[in-house]
Amino acid sequence: MARKVVTTVYCDACAKKGLEVKATEVLSIMADEYDMCLEHAEKFRDQLRAALAPSGDVALTA
Ligand SMILES: [Zn+2]
């Protein structure tokens, strides 16, 4: 019989809140990889950008 195994990847940040939200993005920091929904990926990207931006570039704190 033909058999197909489907794996669903959930957002790590949503999983911490007990939610099962499908992950569509991957956040990589060195060897660490986090699966994220788009909302969380954007949130963490913005936080990293704000933390690492040159001091003259403060317009990213939304
Ligand atoms: Zn999420």
N, CA, C, O and the ligand as a Tripos MOL2 file, in Angstrom:
@<TRIPOS>MOLECULE
protein
  249   247    63     0     0
PROTEIN
NO_CHARGES

@<TRIPOS>ATOM
      1 N           0.8280   -1.2020    0.0000 N.3       1 MET1
      2 CA          0.0000    0.0000    0.0000 C.3       1 MET1
      3 C           0.8670    1.2590    0.0000 C.2       1 MET1
      4 O           1.8990    1.3260    0.6680 O.2       1 MET1
      5 N           0.4320    2.2190   -0.7420 N.am      2 ALA2
      6 CA          1.1340    3.5030   -0.7380 C.3       2 ALA2
      7 C           0.8500    4.2180    0.5760 C.2       2 ALA2
      8 O          -0.2780    4.2410    1.0700 O.2       2 ALA2
      9 N           1.8860    4.7850    1.1080 N.am      3 ARG3
     10 CA          1.7210    5.4580    2.3860 C.3       3 ARG3
     11 C           2.4330    6.8000    2.3330 C.2       3 ARG3
     12 O           3.5570    6.8990    1.8400 O.2       3 ARG3
     13 N           1.7700    7.8300    2.8450 N.am      4 LYS4
     14 CA          2.3500    9.1670    2.8380 C.3       4 LYS4
     15 C           2.3760    9.6930    4.2690 C.2       4 LYS4
     16 O           1.3400    9.7690    4.9300 O.2       4 LYS4
     17 N           3.5520   10.0490    4.7360 N.am      5 VAL5
     18 CA          3.6910   10.5880    6.0870 C.3       5 VAL5
     19 C           3.7940   12.1040    5.9960 C.2       5 VAL5
     20 O           4.6720   12.6350    5.3170 O.2       5 VAL5
     21 N           2.8990   12.7880    6.6780 N.am      6 VAL6
     22 CA          2.8870   14.2500    6.6420 C.3       6 VAL6
     23 C           3.3240   14.7810    8.0010 C.2       6 VAL6
     24 O           2.7720   14.4100    9.0370 O.2       6 VAL6
     25 N           4.3120   15.6470    7.9780 N.am      7 THR7
     26 CA          4.7890   16.2530    9.2120 C.3       7 THR7
     27 C           4.3410   17.7030    9.2660 C.2       7 THR7
     28 O           4.5500   18.4580    8.3170 O.2       7 THR7
     29 N           3.7350   18.0860   10.3560 N.am      8 THR8
     30 CA          3.3400   19.4780   10.5320 C.3       8 THR8
     31 C           4.2680   20.1270   11.5530 C.2       8 THR8
     32 O           4.4640   19.6060   12.6510 O.2       8 THR8
     33 N           4.8330   21.2640   11.1780 N.am      9 VAL9
     34 CA          5.7330   21.9830   12.0760 C.3       9 VAL9
     35 C           4.9680   23.1490   12.6840 C.2       9 VAL9
     36 O           4.3320   23.9300   11.9760 O.2       9 VAL9
     37 N           5.0380   23.2560   14.0100 N.am     10 TYR10
     38 CA          4.3210   24.3190   14.7000 C.3      10 TYR10
     39 C           5.2730   25.3940   15.1900 C.2      10 TYR10
     40 O           6.4590   25.1420   15.4060 O.2      10 TYR10
     41 N           4.7450   26.5810   15.3590 N.am     11 CYS11
     42 CA          5.5140   27.7250   15.8610 C.3      11 CYS11
     43 C           5.9770   27.4590   17.2930 C.2      11 CYS11
     44 O           5.1690   27.1310   18.1610 O.2      11 CYS11
     45 N           7.2880   27.6030   17.5330 N.am     12 ASP12
     46 CA          7.8340   27.3680   18.8730 C.3      12 ASP12
     47 C           7.3020   28.3730   19.8930 C.2      12 ASP12
     48 O           7.0250   28.0140   21.0370 O.2      12 ASP12
     49 N           7.1620   29.6200   19.4810 N.am     13 ALA13
     50 CA          6.6930   30.6530   20.4000 C.3      13 ALA13
     51 C           5.2140   30.4440   20.7510 C.2      13 ALA13
     52 O           4.8200   30.6340   21.9020 O.2      13 ALA13
     53 N           4.4110   30.0630   19.7850 N.am     14 CYS14
     54 CA          2.9970   29.7790   20.0570 C.3      14 CYS14
     55 C           2.8770   28.5350   20.9360 C.2      14 CYS14
     56 O           2.0040   28.4710   21.8030 O.2      14 CYS14
     57 N           3.7460   27.5470   20.7180 N.am     15 ALA15
     58 CA          3.6830   26.3160   21.4940 C.3      15 ALA15
     59 C           3.9280   26.5890   22.9790 C.2      15 ALA15
     60 O           3.3840   25.8990   23.8410 O.2      15 ALA15
     61 N           4.7500   27.5980   23.2710 N.am     16 LYS16
     62 CA          4.9910   27.9520   24.6730 C.3      16 LYS16
     63 C           3.7180   28.4270   25.3550 C.2      16 LYS16
     64 O           3.5740   28.3270   26.5730 O.2      16 LYS16
     65 N           2.7820   28.9560   24.5360 N.am     17 LYS17
     66 CA          1.5080   29.4250   25.0850 C.3      17 LYS17
     67 C           0.4280   28.3590   24.9590 C.2      17 LYS17
     68 O          -0.7460   28.6120   25.2280 O.2      17 LYS17
     69 N           0.8450   27.1460   24.5400 N.am     18 GLY18
     70 CA         -0.1150   26.0610   24.4240 C.3      18 GLY18
     71 C          -0.9240   26.0840   23.1450 C.2      18 GLY18
     72 O          -1.9390   25.3960   23.0350 O.2      18 GLY18
     73 N          -0.4780   26.8780   22.1690 N.am     19 LEU19
     74 CA         -1.2090   26.9960   20.9140 C.3      19 LEU19
     75 C          -0.5080   26.2010   19.8180 C.2      19 LEU19
     76 O           0.7200   26.1310   19.7840 O.2      19 LEU19
     77 N          -1.2800   25.6120   18.9370 N.am     20 GLU20
     78 CA         -0.7250   24.9010   17.7960 C.3      20 GLU20
     79 C          -0.9520   25.7320   16.5480 C.2      20 GLU20
     80 O          -2.0010   25.6460   15.9090 O.2      20 GLU20
     81 N           0.0460   26.5400   16.2080 N.am     21 VAL21
     82 CA         -0.0220   27.3780   15.0230 C.3      21 VAL21
     83 C           1.0630   26.9190   14.0590 C.2      21 VAL21
     84 O           2.2240   26.7710   14.4430 O.2      21 VAL21
     85 N           0.6880   26.7000   12.8320 N.am     22 LYS22
     86 CA          1.6160   26.1960   11.8300 C.3      22 LYS22
     87 C           2.7780   27.1750   11.6250 C.2      22 LYS22
     88 O           2.5610   28.3790   11.4890 O.2      22 LYS22
     89 N           3.9950   26.6610   11.6030 N.am     23 ALA23
     90 CA          5.1710   27.4930   11.3670 C.3      23 ALA23
     91 C           5.4260   27.6300    9.8740 C.2      23 ALA23
     92 O           5.3600   26.6530    9.1280 O.2      23 ALA23
     93 N           5.7140   28.8450    9.4490 N.am     24 THR24
     94 CA          6.0430   29.0780    8.0430 C.3      24 THR24
     95 C           7.4200   29.6860    7.8890 C.2      24 THR24
     96 O           7.9290   29.7930    6.7730 O.2      24 THR24
     97 N           8.0380   30.0910    9.0040 N.am     25 GLU25
     98 CA          9.3370   30.7560    8.9570 C.3      25 GLU25
     99 C          10.3100   30.0280    9.8640 C.2      25 GLU25
    100 O           9.9050   29.2980   10.7690 O.2      25 GLU25
    101 N          11.6090   30.2340    9.6130 N.am     26 VAL26
    102 CA         12.6500   29.6780   10.4760 C.3      26 VAL26
    103 C          13.5590   30.8170   10.9070 C.2      26 VAL26
    104 O          14.0560   31.5830   10.0820 O.2      26 VAL26
    105 N          13.7670   30.9120   12.2090 N.am     27 LEU27
    106 CA         14.6950   31.8880   12.7560 C.3      27 LEU27
    107 C          15.9610   31.1480   13.1330 C.2      27 LEU27
    108 O          15.9250   30.2480   13.9720 O.2      27 LEU27
    109 N          17.0880   31.5150   12.5230 N.am     28 SER28
    110 CA         18.3530   30.8230   12.7710 C.3      28 SER28
    111 C          19.3350   31.7470   13.4550 C.2      28 SER28
    112 O          19.5650   32.8690   13.0030 O.2      28 SER28
    113 N          19.9150   31.2730   14.5480 N.am     29 ILE29
    114 CA         20.9980   31.9880   15.2150 C.3      29 ILE29
    115 C          22.0950   30.9730   15.4810 C.2      29 ILE29
    116 O          21.9650   30.1230   16.3610 O.2      29 ILE29
    117 N          23.1580   31.0630   14.7300 N.am     30 MET30
    118 CA         24.2380   30.0760   14.7760 C.3      30 MET30
    119 C          23.6330   28.6800   14.5870 C.2      30 MET30
    120 O          22.9850   28.4300   13.5710 O.2      30 MET30
    121 N          23.8320   27.7670   15.5470 N.am     31 ALA31
    122 CA         23.3270   26.4060   15.3550 C.3      31 ALA31
    123 C          21.8690   26.2530   15.7930 C.2      31 ALA31
    124 O          21.2710   25.1940   15.6020 O.2      31 ALA31
    125 N          21.3010   27.3000   16.3760 N.am     32 ASP32
    126 CA         19.9330   27.2100   16.8720 C.3      32 ASP32
    127 C          18.9390   27.5870   15.7790 C.2      32 ASP32
    128 O          19.1190   28.5810   15.0750 O.2      32 ASP32
    129 N          17.9110   26.7970   15.6510 N.am     33 GLU33
    130 CA         16.8540   27.1210   14.7070 C.3      33 GLU33
    131 C          15.5120   27.0630   15.4160 C.2      33 GLU33
    132 O          15.2320   26.1330   16.1720 O.2      33 GLU33
    133 N          14.6910   28.0670   15.1640 N.am     34 TYR34
    134 CA         13.3630   28.1320   15.7670 C.3      34 TYR34
    135 C          12.3320   28.2160   14.6510 C.2      34 TYR34
    136 O          12.4580   29.0130   13.7210 O.2      34 TYR34
    137 N          11.3220   27.3860   14.7630 N.am     35 ASP35
    138 CA         10.2220   27.4360   13.8050 C.3      35 ASP35
    139 C           9.2220   28.4700   14.2970 C.2      35 ASP35
    140 O           8.8550   28.4840   15.4730 O.2      35 ASP35
    141 N           8.7830   29.3380   13.3870 N.am     36 MET36
    142 CA          7.9390   30.4540   13.7890 C.3      36 MET36
    143 C           6.7720   30.6340   12.8280 C.2      36 MET36
    144 O           6.8750   30.3360   11.6390 O.2      36 MET36
    145 N           5.6660   31.1260   13.3650 N.am     37 CYS37
    146 CA          4.6160   31.6290   12.4970 C.3      37 CYS37
    147 C           5.0840   33.0030   11.9960 C.2      37 CYS37
    148 O           6.0350   33.5690   12.5360 O.2      37 CYS37
    149 N           4.4280   33.5280   10.9830 N.am     38 LEU38
    150 CA          4.8720   34.8050   10.4150 C.3      38 LEU38
    151 C           4.8460   35.9200   11.4580 C.2      38 LEU38
    152 O           5.7450   36.7590   11.5090 O.2      38 LEU38
    153 N           3.8030   35.9170   12.2890 N.am     39 GLU39
    154 CA          3.6540   36.9630   13.2980 C.3      39 GLU39
    155 C           4.8290   36.9710   14.2800 C.2      39 GLU39
    156 O           5.3920   38.0260   14.5730 O.2      39 GLU39
    157 N           5.1930   35.7920   14.7820 N.am     40 HIS40
    158 CA          6.3100   35.7190   15.7180 C.3      40 HIS40
    159 C           7.6470   35.9780   15.0240 C.2      40 HIS40
    160 O           8.5350   36.5970   15.6100 O.2      40 HIS40
    161 N           7.7970   35.5150   13.7910 N.am     41 ALA41
    162 CA          9.0460   35.7550   13.0630 C.3      41 ALA41
    163 C           9.2800   37.2580   12.9210 C.2      41 ALA41
    164 O          10.3970   37.7400   13.1130 O.2      41 ALA41
    165 N           8.2240   37.9910   12.5860 N.am     42 GLU42
    166 CA          8.3520   39.4360   12.4330 C.3      42 GLU42
    167 C           8.6530   40.1060   13.7660 C.2      42 GLU42
    168 O           9.4430   41.0490   13.8330 O.2      42 GLU42
    169 N           8.0180   39.6130   14.8250 N.am     43 LYS43
    170 CA          8.2250   40.1830   16.1570 C.3      43 LYS43
    171 C           9.6890   40.0280   16.5950 C.2      43 LYS43
    172 O          10.3090   40.9870   17.0540 O.2      43 LYS43
    173 N          10.2300   38.8170   16.4480 N.am     44 PHE44
    174 CA         11.6070   38.5930   16.8900 C.3      44 PHE44
    175 C          12.6070   39.2700   15.9620 C.2      44 PHE44
    176 O          13.6470   39.7480   16.4150 O.2      44 PHE44
    177 N          12.3020   39.3160   14.6760 N.am     45 ARG45
    178 CA         13.1860   40.0340   13.7530 C.3      45 ARG45
    179 C          13.2600   41.5080   14.1310 C.2      45 ARG45
    180 O          14.3410   42.0960   14.1490 O.2      45 ARG45
    181 N          12.1030   42.1040   14.4330 N.am     46 ASP46
    182 CA         12.0920   43.5170   14.7970 C.3      46 ASP46
    183 C          12.8610   43.7650   16.0900 C.2      46 ASP46
    184 O          13.5520   44.7740   16.2250 O.2      46 ASP46
    185 N          12.7340   42.8290   17.0500 N.am     47 GLN47
    186 CA         13.4610   42.9850   18.3160 C.3      47 GLN47
    187 C          14.9630   42.9040   18.0790 C.2      47 GLN47
    188 O          15.7230   43.6840   18.6520 O.2      47 GLN47
    189 N          15.4010   41.9620   17.2360 N.am     48 LEU48
    190 CA         16.8270   41.8410   16.9400 C.3      48 LEU48
    191 C          17.3280   43.0600   16.1820 C.2      48 LEU48
    192 O          18.4170   43.5660   16.4540 O.2      48 LEU48
    193 N          16.5280   43.5310   15.2270 N.am     49 ARG49
    194 CA         16.9230   44.7190   14.4800 C.3      49 ARG49
    195 C          17.0960   45.9070   15.4170 C.2      49 ARG49
    196 O          18.0640   46.6600   15.3080 O.2      49 ARG49
    197 N          16.1580   46.0670   16.3300 N.am     50 ALA50
    198 CA         16.2200   47.1850   17.2620 C.3      50 ALA50
    199 C          17.4390   47.0510   18.1620 C.2      50 ALA50
    200 O          18.1040   48.0420   18.4640 O.2      50 ALA50
    201 N          17.7340   45.8180   18.5950 N.am     51 ALA51
    202 CA         18.8600   45.6030   19.4980 C.3      51 ALA51
    203 C          20.1960   45.8020   18.7900 C.2      51 ALA51
    204 O          21.1670   46.2310   19.4140 O.2      51 ALA51
    205 N          20.2550   45.4990   17.5100 N.am     52 LEU52
    206 CA         21.5270   45.4980   16.7960 C.3      52 LEU52
    207 C          21.7050   46.6910   15.8710 C.2      52 LEU52
    208 O          22.7650   46.8590   15.2690 O.2      52 LEU52
    209 N          20.6860   47.5120   15.7550 N.am     53 ALA53
    210 CA         20.7720   48.6410   14.8350 C.3      53 ALA53
    211 C          21.8010   49.6440   15.3400 C.2      53 ALA53
    212 O          21.9970   49.7870   16.5470 O.2      53 ALA53
    213 N          22.4540   50.3340   14.4140 N.am     54 PRO54
    214 CA         23.3600   51.4160   14.8130 C.3      54 PRO54
    215 C          22.5870   52.4550   15.6320 C.2      54 PRO54
    216 O          21.3860   52.6350   15.4300 O.2      54 PRO54
    217 N          23.2690   53.1330   16.5490 N.am     55 SER55
    218 CA         22.5760   54.0100   17.4860 C.3      55 SER55
    219 C          21.8340   55.1480   16.7950 C.2      55 SER55
    220 O          20.8740   55.6710   17.3590 O.2      55 SER55
    221 N          22.2460   55.5480   15.5930 N.am     56 GLY56
    222 CA         21.5510   56.6200   14.8820 C.3      56 GLY56
    223 C          20.2500   56.1640   14.2440 C.2      56 GLY56
    224 O          19.4460   56.9850   13.8010 O.2      56 GLY56
    225 N          20.0440   54.8550   14.1970 N.am     57 ASP57
    226 CA         18.8980   54.3040   13.4740 C.3      57 ASP57
    227 C          17.8780   53.7650   14.4660 C.2      57 ASP57
    228 O          17.7630   52.5540   14.6550 O.2      57 ASP57
    229 N          17.1390   54.6720   15.0980 N.am     58 VAL58
    230 CA         16.2460   54.2720   16.1790 C.3      58 VAL58
    231 C          14.7930   54.2570   15.7310 C.2      58 VAL58
    232 O          13.8930   54.1200   16.5600 O.2      58 VAL58
    233 N          14.5550   54.3950   14.4430 N.am     59 ALA59
    234 CA         13.1780   54.5110   13.9540 C.3      59 ALA59
    235 C          12.4260   53.1910   13.9360 C.2      59 ALA59
    236 O          11.2580   53.1530   13.5490 O.2      59 ALA59
    237 N          13.0730   52.1080   14.3480 N.am     60 LEU60
    238 CA         12.4490   50.8020   14.2260 C.3      60 LEU60
    239 C          11.6440   50.3640   15.4420 C.2      60 LEU60
    240 O          11.0640   49.2780   15.4390 O.2      60 LEU60
    241 N          11.6020   51.1850   16.4710 N.am     61 THR61
    242 CA         10.9050   50.7770   17.6900 C.3      61 THR61
    243 C           9.4100   51.0160   17.5470 C.2      61 THR61
    244 O           8.8940   52.0270   18.0230 O.2      61 THR61
    245 N           8.7390   50.1290   16.9190 N.am     62 ALA62
    246 CA          7.2950   50.2650   16.7010 C.3      62 ALA62
    247 C           6.5440   49.5090   17.7730 C.2      62 ALA62
    248 O           5.3130   49.4960   17.7710 O.2      62 ALA62
    249 ZN          3.7180   31.9840   16.6710 Zn       63 ZN63
@<TRIPOS>BOND
     1     1     2 1
     2     2     3 1
     3     3     4 2
     4     3     5 am
     5     5     6 1
     6     6     7 1
     7     7     8 2
     8     7     9 am
     9     9    10 1
    10    10    11 1
    11    11    12 2
    12    11    13 am
    13    13    14 1
    14    14    15 1
    15    15    16 2
    16    15    17 am
    17    17    18 1
    18    18    19 1
    19    19    20 2
    20    19    21 am
    21    21    22 1
    22    22    23 1
    23    23    24 2
    24    23    25 am
    25    25    26 1
    26    26    27 1
    27    27    28 2
    28    27    29 am
    29    29    30 1
    30    30    31 1
    31    31    32 2
    32    31    33 am
    33    33    34 1
    34    34    35 1
    35    35    36 2
    36    35    37 am
    37    37    38 1
    38    38    39 1
    39    39    40 2
    40    39    41 am
    41    41    42 1
    42    42    43 1
    43    43    44 2
    44    43    45 am
    45    45    46 1
    46    46    47 1
    47    47    48 2
    48    47    49 am
    49    49    50 1
    50    50    51 1
    51    51    52 2
    52    51    53 am
    53    53    54 1
    54    54    55 1
    55    55    56 2
    56    55    57 am
    57    57    58 1
    58    58    59 1
    59    59    60 2
    60    59    61 am
    61    61    62 1
    62    62    63 1
    63    63    64 2
    64    63    65 am
    65    65    66 1
    66    66    67 1
    67    67    68 2
    68    67    69 am
    69    69    70 1
    70    70    71 1
    71    71    72 2
    72    71    73 am
    73    73    74 1
    74    74    75 1
    75    75    76 2
    76    75    77 am
    77    77    78 1
    78    78    79 1
    79    79    80 2
    80    79    81 am
    81    81    82 1
    82    82    83 1
    83    83    84 2
    84    83    85 am
    85    85    86 1
    86    86    87 1
    87    87    88 2
    88    87    89 am
    89    89    90 1
    90    90    91 1
    91    91    92 2
    92    91    93 am
    93    93    94 1
    94    94    95 1
    95    95    96 2
    96    95    97 am
    97    97    98 1
    98    98    99 1
    99    99   100 2
   100    99   101 am
   101   101   102 1
   102   102   103 1
   103   103   104 2
   104   103   105 am
   105   105   106 1
   106   106   107 1
   107   107   108 2
   108   107   109 am
   109   109   110 1
   110   110   111 1
   111   111   112 2
   112   111   113 am
   113   113   114 1
   114   114   115 1
   115   115   116 2
   116   115   117 am
   117   117   118 1
   118   118   119 1
   119   119   120 2
   120   119   121 am
   121   121   122 1
   122   122   123 1
   123   123   124 2
   124   123   125 am
   125   125   126 1
   126   126   127 1
   127   127   128 2
   128   127   129 am
   129   129   130 1
   130   130   131 1
   131   131   132 2
   132   131   133 am
   133   133   134 1
   134   134   135 1
   135   135   136 2
   136   135   137 am
   137   137   138 1
   138   138   139 1
   139   139   140 2
   140   139   141 am
   141   141   142 1
   142   142   143 1
   143   143   144 2
   144   143   145 am
   145   145   146 1
   146   146   147 1
   147   147   148 2
   148   147   149 am
   149   149   150 1
   150   150   151 1
   151   151   152 2
   152   151   153 am
   153   153   154 1
   154   154   155 1
   155   155   156 2
   156   155   157 am
   157   157   158 1
   158   158   159 1
   159   159   160 2
   160   159   161 am
   161   161   162 1
   162   162   163 1
   163   163   164 2
   164   163   165 am
   165   165   166 1
   166   166   167 1
   167   167   168 2
   168   167   169 am
   169   169   170 1
   170   170   171 1
   171   171   172 2
   172   171   173 am
   173   173   174 1
   174   174   175 1
   175   175   176 2
   176   175   177 am
   177   177   178 1
   178   178   179 1
   179   179   180 2
   180   179   181 am
   181   181   182 1
   182   182   183 1
   183   183   184 2
   184   183   185 am
   185   185   186 1
   186   186   187 1
   187   187   188 2
   188   187   189 am
   189   189   190 1
   190   190   191 1
   191   191   192 2
   192   191   193 am
   193   193   194 1
   194   194   195 1
   195   195   196 2
   196   195   197 am
   197   197   198 1
   198   198   199 1
   199   199   200 2
   200   199   201 am
   201   201   202 1
   202   202   203 1
   203   203   204 2
   204   203   205 am
   205   205   206 1
   206   206   207 1
   207   207   208 2
   208   207   209 am
   209   209   210 1
   210   210   211 1
   211   211   212 2
   212   211   213 am
   213   213   214 1
   214   214   215 1
   215   215   216 2
   216   215   217 am
   217   217   218 1
   218   218   219 1
   219   219   220 2
   220   219   221 am
   221   221   222 1
   222   222   223 1
   223   223   224 2
   224   223   225 am
   225   225   226 1
   226   226   227 1
   227   227   228 2
   228   227   229 am
   229   229   230 1
   230   230   231 1
   231   231   232 2
   232   231   233 am
   233   233   234 1
   234   234   235 1
   235   235   236 2
   236   235   237 am
   237   237   238 1
   238   238   239 1
   239   239   240 2
   240   239   241 am
   241   241   242 1
   242   242   243 1
   243   243   244 2
   244   243   245 am
   245   245   246 1
   246   246   247 1
   247   247   248 2
@<TRIPOS>SUBSTRUCTURE
     1 MET1         2 RESIDUE 1 A MET
     2 ALA2         6 RESIDUE 1 A ALA
     3 ARG3        10 RESIDUE 1 A ARG
     4 LYS4        14 RESIDUE 1 A LYS
     5 VAL5        18 RESIDUE 1 A VAL
     6 VAL6        22 RESIDUE 1 A VAL
     7 THR7        26 RESIDUE 1 A THR
     8 THR8        30 RESIDUE 1 A THR
     9 VAL9        34 RESIDUE 1 A VAL
    10 TYR10       38 RESIDUE 1 A TYR
    11 CYS11       42 RESIDUE 1 A CYS
    12 ASP12       46 RESIDUE 1 A ASP
    13 ALA13       50 RESIDUE 1 A ALA
    14 CYS14       54 RESIDUE 1 A CYS
    15 ALA15       58 RESIDUE 1 A ALA
    16 LYS16       62 RESIDUE 1 A LYS
    17 LYS17       66 RESIDUE 1 A LYS
    18 GLY18       70 RESIDUE 1 A GLY
    19 LEU19       74 RESIDUE 1 A LEU
    20 GLU20       78 RESIDUE 1 A GLU
    21 VAL21       82 RESIDUE 1 A VAL
    22 LYS22       86 RESIDUE 1 A LYS
    23 ALA23       90 RESIDUE 1 A ALA
    24 THR24       94 RESIDUE 1 A THR
    25 GLU25       98 RESIDUE 1 A GLU
    26 VAL26      102 RESIDUE 1 A VAL
    27 LEU27      106 RESIDUE 1 A LEU
    28 SER28      110 RESIDUE 1 A SER
    29 ILE29      114 RESIDUE 1 A ILE
    30 MET30      118 RESIDUE 1 A MET
    31 ALA31      122 RESIDUE 1 A ALA
    32 ASP32      126 RESIDUE 1 A ASP
    33 GLU33      130 RESIDUE 1 A GLU
    34 TYR34      134 RESIDUE 1 A TYR
    35 ASP35      138 RESIDUE 1 A ASP
    36 MET36      142 RESIDUE 1 A MET
    37 CYS37      146 RESIDUE 1 A CYS
    38 LEU38      150 RESIDUE 1 A LEU
    39 GLU39      154 RESIDUE 1 A GLU
    40 HIS40      158 RESIDUE 1 A HIS
    41 ALA41      162 RESIDUE 1 A ALA
    42 GLU42      166 RESIDUE 1 A GLU
    43 LYS43      170 RESIDUE 1 A LYS
    44 PHE44      174 RESIDUE 1 A PHE
    45 ARG45      178 RESIDUE 1 A ARG
    46 ASP46      182 RESIDUE 1 A ASP
    47 GLN47      186 RESIDUE 1 A GLN
    48 LEU48      190 RESIDUE 1 A LEU
    49 ARG49      194 RESIDUE 1 A ARG
    50 ALA50      198 RESIDUE 1 A ALA
    51 ALA51      202 RESIDUE 1 A ALA
    52 LEU52      206 RESIDUE 1 A LEU
    53 ALA53      210 RESIDUE 1 A ALA
    54 PRO54      214 RESIDUE 1 A PRO
    55 SER55      218 RESIDUE 1 A SER
    56 GLY56      222 RESIDUE 1 A GLY
    57 ASP57      226 RESIDUE 1 A ASP
    58 VAL58      230 RESIDUE 1 A VAL
    59 ALA59      234 RESIDUE 1 A ALA
    60 LEU60      238 RESIDUE 1 A LEU
    61 THR61      242 RESIDUE 1 A THR
    62 ALA62      246 RESIDUE 1 A ALA
    63 ZN63       249 GROUP 0 **** ****
